[in-house]
Amino acid sequence: MRILVDTAKIVEVGPRDGLQNEKVTIPTQAKIDYITALSDAGLRTIEAGAFVSPKWVPQMADSAEVYANIPKDPGVDFPVLVPNEKGLDRAIEAGVKSIAIFTAASDTFNKRNINMTIDESFANYAPVAVRARAEGIRVRGYVSTAFGCPYEGDIAPERVLEVVARLLDLGCYEVSVGDTIGVGTPMQVQGVIGFLLQVVPAGKLAMHFHDTRGTALANTLAALEMGVATFDASSGGLGGCPYAPGASGNLATEDLVYMLDRMGIDTGVDLKLLVKASSIIAPYLDHPLPGRVLQACTKGTLPFATAGAAVQ
């Protein structure tokens, strides 16, 4: 095994990607406390919400209020998801400094998810990206179903590269490549990343793995071996995708931090404080959080890892 990086960046997606899929209503103050605790744990990029229609995503209806009340540490980025120019208007009004836009590598999935083809989504996002950048707002891109689609099956790496390249051409500083239904395996991950690296620098790529079939950490290790060092994760394993049947289970941030810490890869995240953050949101849910390290820590069966504590 040859790891090409000694530090890793974690993009915490629990407050948006995680909570948007919960059926119960989460109080606004609980979200504020949760995001504040995630920042206190050392996470430097935390999705704070989404300026989307409350009709379609009711859990994000209070995103403006949440954003207004979270402490704005200058060293922490709080991106929000923006689906169109109307959402961008709300983001600008709220004083947002960073947004995310999203499309897919599968036309069928994109139609089910945002009622647009891939080409239509780019026509929609082009003016959003131009306006955002003119306002000094950073833009991050997401590509769903990069390793498989619940409707189309296998996705060709060429299609993933095309979508990633188009997002970068819009001015995205980074593109998150997602295994939306959790079907990816390490060799497939390295194949897709290897294809992307022929054109795209590793520093502009992030990986968003789901643990639906238990391969998220293995896929993370495969990506690390390819030099990719940015990973999306959701504290406690919150969230999945309502448009991808059976896709519950984002990679839990605690699981990721524990593995990286024990490998001697610096994340800047305090695992004990991260567990505390997940424990703030857990009582409001109607199910236990699935993260393995979170469960082990709360049951007192696992010591907290410290950076550099790798076992040789």
C-alpha positions, 0 to 999 in steps of 0.5 A: 500500500502506498498512500500519496498524502499525509493530510486529508480534507473532510467536507461535512455534509450532515447538516444538509445532505444528512438532515434533508432526508430525515422524516422528522422535523428538526428544530432550528436551534438544534441545527444551529447547535449541531453545526456549531459543535461540528465547527468546534470539532475542527471541521473546516467545511460544513454544509449549512443548508440548502436554498431549495423549495420547502415544498420539495425539501421541507427539512431545509425550509429554515436554512436562511435562519440557520445560516444567520445564527451559526457562528462565522469562524473566518477559517470555516466555510459554510456552503449551501446548496443552490438549485437555480437563480432564485436559490442564489438570490436567497443565498446572496441575501443571506450573505452566503460566501460559498454555494454548491450546484449539483447534477449527475452522470445519469440522465435518468437519475437527473430527471428523477432528482431535479426534473432536468436532463444533464444538458438542461441542468448545465443550462440552468447552472450557467447563469448561477455560476456566473452571478455567484462568481461575480459576487465573490461566492465560491462554487463547488460542484457535485456529480451523482451516480458516478459509479452506478445508477439505480435506473441505468446501471453501469456508468461509463467513466467517459461520461463522468469525466465529461460532467466533471469537466463541464462543472470545472468549466463553469468555474467550480473550484472542486467537484465531488464525485459521488457513489450515490447508491453505494455500489462502487468497489476499490478497483472501480474507484481507482479506474474512474479516478485514474481516468479523471486524473488524465485531465483533472488535477487531483486537487480539484477532485473530492469523493462522496462515498455511500456505505450502502454495501459496506465499501465506503472506507475501502473506497476511501483507501483506494482514492487515497492511493490515487492521491485524492485527499478530499472526502465528503462525510456525514457525522454519525452516518446521517442521510442517503438519497430519496431518489435512489432506492436502498441508498441509505447510509453516507460514510460516517465522518467518525468512521473516516476520521478514526481510520485516517487518524490511525493511519497517521493522516492529519484531518484536523478533526477532534474525534471526541468532539465530533462524537459530541456533535453527532450526539447533539442531533441524535435525540431528535431523530426517529432512528439510531445513527448508523456510524460504527465508531459513533456507536462504539464510542457511545457504548464505551467500547472504543477509545478515542483515536489520536492523530499519528497513532497508527499501528505498524 
